[in-house]
Amino acid sequence: MRVVVAIGGNALIQASDDGIWERQLANAHAIAADVVALRAAGHELVLTHGNGPQVGALMLQQEAASAETPPLPLDALIAMTQGQIGHLLATAIAEIDPDVSTVALLTRVVVDPDDPAFRTPTKPVGPFYEASEAVRLASERRWHVAEDAGRGWRRVVPSPRPLRVVGAEHTSTLLATGSVVIAVGGGGIPIAPDGRGVQGVVDKDRASAELALAIGADVLVLLTGVPRVAVDFGTRWERELERITVSEALRGLDDGEFPAGSMGPKIESASRFVEGGRGRAVITSSGRLAAAVAGDDGTWIVADRDAAVSA
């Protein structure tokens, strides 16, 4: 099968981590082990990744050194994190199995420069702060800040919707060589239709769904911090879902079951992929990647027509 695996930037730098390289590499090893196992089983694999903590750290470094070197625009920083995290994942995979070939593809994504998202920043980047510290930094540095899924406060930047992954066909060409391809890093470098850089961070799940559709993937895997999607979350009626149809998923979105700040974009992206193509999507945690692709774990999002068919 052709499988696209979307890895969160927070899976590599977790909320309690200090972000040092060795810690990120250790976090990547769990994912790399499953990637190697899936490649050995004959699957074609594309890895995509977020970059919220990493690009936020770069923004802080740029600001701190602005008196000595000119700061770069956000689209350039996203390009830098594509190389950084691509190298990280390739290193982790090589430490598990040096015979697995990896290719990190610099990827740009077309967005609408007039997307309303530019007027309402929502994408969390960088480290977590206490509320009082976030408010102070917002005032001093003219940041936008917001609470991130109950885990703390973070800086937020615009997150325009992806319209098209530029050069998606190159991903298919590289897969044909037997390589594991790393693409759409950080949601892709956002550009306007004329090719100029745009200042925002594209949601990596939405961009991954567009790439998966463009290359005819069979499965889209969206990795998160929990093994399965839950409904009635945080109540005594909370229950995990093994399977959900697109109609049920979209109804849950409309009802507020899957909040925009947490599971919402994953449900939306999974539904987009399943509706727009011939494949299925699964949401699970990084330690259960191989089991999820085998159909034994995670929450599967399937087309309505497949509702009666076993996952």
Secondary structure, DSSP 4 states (H G I P E B T S, - for coil): -EEEEEE-HHHHS-TT----HHHHHHHHHHHHHHHHHHHHTT-EEEEEE--HHHHHHHHHHHHHTTTTSPPPPHHHHHHHHHHHHHHHHHHHHHHH-TTS-EEE---EEEE-TT-GGGGS--EEEEEEE-HHHHHHHHHHHT-EEEE-TTS-EEEEE--PPEEEETTHHHHHHHHTTTPEEEEEETT-EEE-TTS-B-SS---HHHHHHHHHHHTT-SEEEEEESSSS-EESTTSTT-EE-SEEEHHHHHHHHHTTSS-TTTTHHHHHHHHHHHHHSS-EEEEEEGGGHHHHHTTSSSEEEE-GGGTTS--
